[in-house]
Amino acid sequence: LYKLEIVSILKNKGFNVKDVHELNLILEKMGILIKSGSHWMTTKAGVKYTIFNGPVLDAQAWHPSIVDLIVKFLKK
């Protein structure tokens, strides 16, 4: 999934996630992303939700399981 798709899914589930930037901030709070200069970098914990084997800048492809993890986080 792309981040914009994740935002759309979250909106359809009733969560008020306005845009990709807000999603990035949520993922940062979850420990999935960290801010690196003007980019977002996946953490070691976040790598398992991407198609990559290690931390990358501005990851664009996410496993659908990330949605359930975000929903669980937002319900807290």
C-alpha positions in Angstrom: 0.0 0.0 0.0 1.0 3.6 -0.6 0.6 6.1 2.3 -2.3 7.8 0.5 -4.1 4.5 0.3 -3.5 3.9 4.0 -4.9 7.4 4.8 -8.0 6.5 2.7 -8.5 3.2 4.4 -8.2 4.8 7.8 -10.8 7.5 6.8 -13.1 4.7 5.7 -12.7 3.1 9.1 -13.8 6.4 10.8 -10.5 7.8 11.8 -9.8 11.5 11.2 -6.4 11.2 9.5 -6.3 14.2 7.2 -3.3 13.5 5.0 0.0 11.7 4.5 1.8 14.2 6.8 -0.5 13.4 9.6 0.0 9.7 8.9 3.8 10.2 9.1 3.4 11.9 12.5 1.3 8.9 13.7 3.9 6.5 12.5 6.6 8.5 14.2 4.7 8.3 17.5 4.4 4.5 17.0 8.2 4.2 16.4 7.8 3.1 12.8 9.3 6.3 11.3 11.8 8.9 12.4 12.4 12.3 10.9 15.7 12.5 9.1 16.4 16.0 7.7 13.5 16.7 5.3 12.7 13.0 4.9 11.1 10.2 6.9 13.2 7.1 7.5 11.8 3.7 8.6 13.1 2.4 11.9 14.3 -1.1 12.5 10.8 -1.8 14.0 9.1 -0.3 10.9 11.1 -2.3 8.3 8.9 -5.4 8.8 5.9 -3.4 7.5 7.6 -2.4 4.2 8.9 -4.4 1.2 12.5 -3.5 2.1 15.1 -5.4 4.0 16.4 -2.4 6.0 15.7 1.2 6.9 15.0 3.4 3.9 14.2 7.1 3.4 10.6 7.8 2.3 9.4 4.2 2.1 6.6 4.1 -0.5 5.4 0.5 -0.2 3.8 -0.8 3.0 2.3 -4.2 3.8 -1.5 -4.1 4.4 -0.8 -5.3 8.0 0.3 -1.8 8.9 -3.3 -0.7 8.8 -4.3 -3.0 11.6 -1.3 -1.8 13.6 -2.3 1.8 13.1 -5.9 1.2 14.0 -4.9 -0.6 17.2 -2.6 2.4 18.1 -5.3 5.0 17.4 -7.9 3.1 19.5 -5.7 3.5 22.6 
